Amino acid sequence: MDVVAAENCILYAISIDTLKKMVGEKYKEILFLNCLKKCFQTSVHFNKLDTDVIDNSFDCFKIVNITKGNIVLRKGDRKSTSLIILIQGNIINVSIE
């Protein structure tokens, strides 16, 4: 897909190979968690938490790849799953009664 600037932009670019050499094979997880951490720190709600609480919470996150048609969250799981962040793709709510 082509990506077109909708307005004047300043971009920082690095190749995947260089990024892997710098931070390792788990570069996607590292980038995501660092971006998420920054969002938490600047959030009106999450920035009220102690910095250590935020830092220690990221060990609990895991990135899960789910293929099209598979269930992301079951109705009974809602009690144990508090936060799901969709990184890429689209999910729908399907209610089967």
Backbone as a chain_set.jsonl record, in Angstrom:
{"seq": "MDVVAAENCILYAISIDTLKKMVGEKYKEILFLNCLKKCFQTSVHFNKLDTDVIDNSFDCFKIVNITKGNIVLRKGDRKSTSLIILIQGNIINVSIE", "coords": {"N": [[0.845, -1.171, 0.0], [0.459, 2.272, -0.686], [1.553, 5.065, 1.147], [0.548, 8.273, 1.852], [1.424, 11.602, 2.578], [-0.746, 13.626, 4.338], [-0.401, 16.152, 5.112], [2.315, 18.48, 5.67], [5.09, 16.711, 6.905], [7.372, 15.396, 9.35], [9.496, 12.768, 9.459], [10.989, 9.99, 11.091], [13.073, 7.456, 10.112], [14.004, 4.023, 9.998], [15.616, 1.035, 9.066], [14.218, -2.287, 9.188], [16.076, -4.32, 9.589], [18.234, -2.932, 10.8], [16.955, -2.029, 13.105], [16.371, -4.492, 14.336], [18.986, -5.316, 14.897], [19.665, -3.404, 16.765], [17.78, -3.613, 18.951], [16.926, -6.233, 19.07], [15.211, -9.353, 18.219], [12.625, -9.152, 19.178], [11.601, -6.686, 18.508], [9.136, -5.541, 17.732], [7.413, -5.935, 19.946], [8.846, -4.501, 21.872], [8.823, -1.86, 20.819], [6.041, -1.391, 20.779], [5.341, -1.668, 23.527], [6.854, 0.385, 24.661], [5.696, 2.629, 23.434], [3.101, 2.366, 24.439], [3.631, 2.652, 27.164], [4.428, 5.351, 27.235], [2.011, 6.536, 26.504], [0.433, 5.829, 28.708], [1.76, 7.263, 30.697], [1.214, 9.884, 29.977], [-1.488, 10.026, 30.02], [-4.585, 11.29, 31.23], [-5.874, 9.767, 33.127], [-4.289, 7.454, 33.742], [-1.845, 8.576, 34.483], [-1.996, 9.186, 37.095], [-1.23, 7.055, 38.515], [1.398, 5.468, 40.357], [4.722, 5.668, 39.152], [6.331, 3.362, 39.267], [4.391, 1.378, 39.432], [3.227, 1.533, 36.898], [5.512, 0.92, 35.303], [6.083, -1.722, 36.179], [3.814, -3.043, 35.388], [3.94, -3.641, 32.7], [5.183, -6.035, 32.201], [3.174, -7.829, 32.332], [1.681, -7.632, 30.038], [1.004, -9.157, 26.873], [1.623, -9.884, 23.47], [-0.64, -11.042, 21.153], [-1.341, -12.902, 18.325], [-4.131, -13.189, 16.369], [-6.022, -15.062, 14.17], [-8.214, -14.365, 11.397], [-11.65, -14.799, 12.024], [-11.378, -16.247, 14.365], [-12.097, -16.389, 17.876], [-11.745, -13.549, 19.874], [-12.344, -12.679, 22.449], [-14.141, -14.348, 24.86], [-17.494, -14.483, 26.142], [-17.637, -15.157, 28.941], [-15.059, -14.573, 29.75], [-14.747, -11.93, 30.401], [-14.628, -11.183, 33.067], [-12.044, -11.746, 33.926], [-10.413, -10.456, 32.128], [-9.311, -7.315, 31.713], [-8.332, -5.271, 30.063], [-7.884, -4.868, 26.684], [-5.944, -4.205, 23.911], [-6.206, -3.266, 20.684], [-3.977, -3.626, 18.18], [-3.617, -3.897, 15.44], [-5.8, -4.395, 12.711], [-9.271, -5.445, 12.711], [-12.039, -5.855, 14.816], [-15.14, -7.432, 15.699], [-18.272, -7.339, 17.454], [-19.974, -10.13, 18.225], [-22.952, -11.437, 19.014], [-24.207, -14.337, 20.148], [-27.011, -15.916, 20.939]], "CA": [[0.0, 0.0, 0.0], [1.15, 3.552, -0.666], [1.197, 5.963, 2.235], [0.699, 9.635, 1.354], [1.335, 12.614, 3.633], [-1.929, 14.479, 4.225], [0.106, 17.496, 5.389], [3.766, 18.434, 5.83], [5.453, 15.781, 7.972], [8.754, 15.067, 9.64], [9.512, 11.345, 9.787], [12.236, 9.327, 11.415], [12.981, 6.139, 9.493], [15.095, 3.079, 10.235], [15.279, -0.25, 8.452], [13.894, -3.366, 10.124], [17.322, -5.009, 9.916], [18.973, -2.118, 11.773], [16.188, -2.053, 14.351], [16.598, -5.806, 14.951], [20.342, -5.322, 15.441], [19.705, -2.506, 17.916], [16.973, -4.025, 20.11], [16.676, -7.669, 19.051], [14.12, -9.92, 17.426], [11.323, -8.765, 19.738], [11.499, -5.235, 18.306], [7.724, -5.123, 17.681], [6.927, -5.873, 21.315], [9.547, -3.416, 22.553], [8.275, -0.591, 20.329], [4.662, -1.259, 21.232], [5.275, -1.449, 24.967], [7.377, 1.728, 24.953], [4.648, 3.592, 23.042], [2.02, 2.216, 25.41], [4.106, 3.238, 28.416], [4.362, 6.802, 27.074], [0.581, 6.883, 26.541], [-0.015, 5.722, 30.1], [2.362, 8.34, 31.478], [0.616, 11.171, 29.607], [-2.934, 9.908, 30.142], [-5.216, 11.988, 32.352], [-6.278, 8.787, 34.136], [-3.203, 6.563, 34.144], [-0.692, 9.273, 35.051], [-2.189, 9.284, 38.548], [-0.603, 5.872, 39.106], [2.815, 5.54, 40.668], [5.553, 5.294, 38.0], [6.743, 1.968, 39.428], [3.227, 0.539, 39.115], [3.145, 1.508, 35.429], [6.667, 0.183, 34.781], [5.976, -3.15, 36.503], [2.628, -3.607, 34.741], [4.169, -4.021, 31.308], [5.572, -7.441, 32.136], [1.933, -8.604, 32.262], [1.134, -7.567, 28.685], [1.56, -10.048, 25.866], [1.076, -9.661, 22.135], [-1.252, -12.262, 20.66], [-1.82, -12.828, 16.946], [-5.365, -13.966, 16.215], [-6.389, -15.105, 12.757], [-9.586, -13.996, 11.061], [-12.681, -15.777, 12.35], [-11.181, -16.805, 15.698], [-12.669, -15.593, 18.963], [-10.799, -12.707, 20.595], [-12.76, -12.642, 23.848], [-15.396, -15.067, 25.122], [-18.383, -13.781, 27.054], [-17.278, -15.436, 30.324], [-13.698, -14.09, 30.036], [-14.752, -10.505, 30.723], [-14.307, -10.986, 34.481], [-10.603, -11.832, 34.149], [-9.707, -9.632, 31.153], [-9.719, -5.937, 31.955], [-7.898, -4.352, 29.027], [-7.37, -5.427, 25.434], [-5.593, -3.116, 23.004], [-6.117, -3.736, 19.301], [-2.85, -2.974, 17.528], [-3.809, -3.916, 13.996], [-6.93, -5.199, 12.288], [-10.624, -5.027, 13.032], [-12.797, -6.871, 15.529], [-16.577, -7.152, 15.756], [-18.994, -7.949, 18.552], [-20.956, -11.078, 17.716], [-23.738, -11.984, 20.128], [-24.941, -15.544, 19.807], [-27.869, -16.253, 22.074]], "C": [[0.888, 1.231, 0.0], [0.654, 4.363, 0.515], [1.53, 7.369, 1.77], [0.544, 10.607, 2.52], [0.128, 13.508, 3.377], [-1.574, 15.936, 4.508], [1.626, 17.377, 5.501], [4.112, 17.593, 7.055], [6.968, 15.755, 8.171], [8.741, 13.626, 10.119], [10.913, 10.916, 10.182], [12.102, 7.915, 10.879], [14.215, 5.308, 9.816], [14.676, 1.756, 9.619], [14.99, -1.283, 9.535], [15.171, -4.09, 10.544], [18.131, -4.254, 10.961], [18.275, -2.132, 13.123], [16.387, -3.377, 15.089], [17.987, -5.888, 15.577], [20.417, -4.487, 16.716], [19.001, -3.078, 19.134], [16.621, -5.506, 20.131], [15.441, -8.06, 18.251], [12.737, -9.51, 17.927], [11.09, -7.262, 19.588], [10.059, -4.748, 18.281], [7.162, -4.948, 19.089], [7.547, -4.696, 22.064], [9.003, -2.064, 22.125], [6.863, -0.366, 20.86], [4.59, -0.925, 22.718], [5.829, -0.08, 25.35], [6.375, 2.81, 24.561], [3.496, 3.558, 24.033], [2.396, 2.849, 26.743], [4.013, 4.764, 28.348], [2.907, 7.278, 27.123], [0.048, 6.846, 27.963], [0.507, 6.894, 30.926], [1.716, 9.69, 31.188], [-0.909, 11.166, 29.695], [-3.455, 10.648, 31.366], [-5.534, 11.005, 33.485], [-5.104, 7.96, 34.647], [-2.03, 7.297, 34.779], [-0.833, 9.505, 36.557], [-1.549, 8.099, 39.272], [0.867, 6.142, 39.38], [3.613, 5.027, 39.46], [5.996, 3.839, 38.085], [5.603, 1.007, 39.097], [3.094, 0.415, 37.6], [4.275, 0.657, 34.868], [6.531, -1.319, 35.0], [4.79, -3.819, 35.822], [2.913, -4.154, 33.351], [4.675, -5.438, 31.144], [4.348, -8.334, 31.982], [1.341, -8.62, 30.853], [1.782, -8.62, 27.796], [0.882, -9.741, 24.536], [0.6, -11.0, 21.604], [-1.726, -12.021, 19.229], [-3.027, -13.744, 16.819], [-5.783, -13.905, 14.755], [-7.878, -14.833, 12.576], [-10.545, -15.141, 11.374], [-12.539, -16.403, 13.728], [-11.699, -15.842, 16.761], [-11.554, -14.842, 19.696], [-11.092, -12.76, 22.089], [-14.089, -13.368, 23.989], [-16.191, -14.328, 26.186], [-17.989, -13.973, 28.52], [-15.898, -14.914, 30.73], [-13.679, -12.656, 30.541], [-14.381, -10.228, 32.181], [-12.798, -10.967, 34.714], [-9.796, -10.969, 33.185], [-10.2, -8.204, 31.276], [-9.407, -5.005, 30.802], [-7.337, -5.12, 27.846], [-7.119, -4.25, 24.519], [-5.399, -3.712, 21.621], [-5.018, -2.952, 18.607], [-3.101, -2.854, 16.031], [-5.003, -4.797, 13.682], [-8.252, -4.616, 12.733], [-11.322, -6.161, 13.771], [-14.272, -6.459, 15.565], [-17.167, -7.871, 16.959], [-20.074, -8.837, 17.953], [-21.665, -11.689, 18.909], [-24.535, -13.16, 19.63], [-25.728, -15.965, 21.022], [-28.476, -17.614, 21.864]], "O": [[1.953, 1.232, 0.618], [-0.533, 4.344, 0.838], [2.653, 7.637, 1.342], [-0.355, 10.457, 3.348], [0.006, 14.086, 2.297], [-2.342, 16.844, 4.187], [2.161, 16.271, 5.432], [3.502, 17.745, 8.114], [7.733, 16.06, 7.257], [8.05, 13.298, 11.083], [11.903, 11.429, 9.659], [11.113, 7.241, 11.163], [15.328, 5.828, 9.897], [13.498, 1.401, 9.65], [15.466, -1.161, 10.664], [15.334, -4.435, 11.714], [18.654, -4.855, 11.899], [18.925, -2.235, 14.163], [16.55, -3.395, 16.309], [18.155, -6.458, 16.655], [21.154, -4.829, 17.642], [19.548, -3.041, 20.236], [16.069, -5.989, 21.12], [14.735, -7.22, 17.692], [11.776, -9.525, 17.158], [10.457, -6.64, 20.441], [9.778, -3.649, 18.76], [6.519, -3.943, 19.39], [6.861, -3.983, 22.798], [8.746, -1.207, 22.97], [6.535, 0.722, 21.334], [3.869, -0.012, 23.122], [5.318, 0.551, 26.276], [6.22, 3.8, 25.276], [2.975, 4.603, 24.422], [1.572, 3.508, 27.376], [3.567, 5.398, 29.304], [2.613, 8.312, 27.722], [-0.703, 7.731, 28.374], [-0.214, 7.449, 31.755], [1.674, 10.554, 32.064], [-1.547, 12.194, 29.469], [-2.823, 10.627, 32.423], [-5.472, 11.366, 34.66], [-4.945, 7.787, 35.856], [-1.282, 6.693, 35.548], [0.103, 9.966, 37.211], [-1.352, 8.134, 40.487], [1.495, 6.955, 38.703], [3.211, 4.055, 38.822], [6.031, 3.15, 37.065], [5.838, -0.065, 38.539], [2.873, -0.679, 37.079], [4.036, -0.229, 34.048], [6.832, -2.106, 34.102], [4.765, -5.043, 35.693], [2.2, -5.037, 32.875], [4.602, -5.991, 30.047], [4.471, -9.48, 31.548], [0.58, -9.527, 30.513], [2.962, -8.935, 27.948], [-0.295, -9.381, 24.495], [1.348, -11.978, 21.605], [-2.429, -11.048, 18.958], [-2.95, -14.934, 17.126], [-5.886, -12.825, 14.174], [-8.684, -15.045, 13.482], [-10.288, -16.297, 11.036], [-13.48, -17.027, 14.218], [-11.729, -14.629, 16.556], [-10.547, -15.433, 20.087], [-10.173, -12.874, 22.899], [-15.057, -13.033, 23.306], [-15.623, -13.631, 27.027], [-18.014, -13.002, 29.277], [-15.599, -14.82, 31.921], [-12.659, -12.214, 31.069], [-13.875, -9.151, 32.494], [-12.318, -10.257, 35.598], [-8.602, -10.767, 33.404], [-11.358, -7.908, 30.982], [-10.138, -4.041, 30.578], [-6.42, -5.928, 27.998], [-7.983, -3.387, 24.362], [-4.531, -4.56, 21.415], [-5.123, -1.734, 18.463], [-2.822, -1.816, 15.431], [-5.198, -5.833, 14.318], [-8.343, -3.441, 13.088], [-11.197, -7.321, 13.376], [-14.597, -5.275, 15.471], [-16.633, -8.879, 17.421], [-20.975, -8.361, 17.262], [-21.048, -12.379, 19.721], [-25.428, -13.013, 18.796], [-25.144, -16.336, 22.04], [-29.235, -18.088, 22.71]]}, "num_chains": 1, "name": "protein.A"}
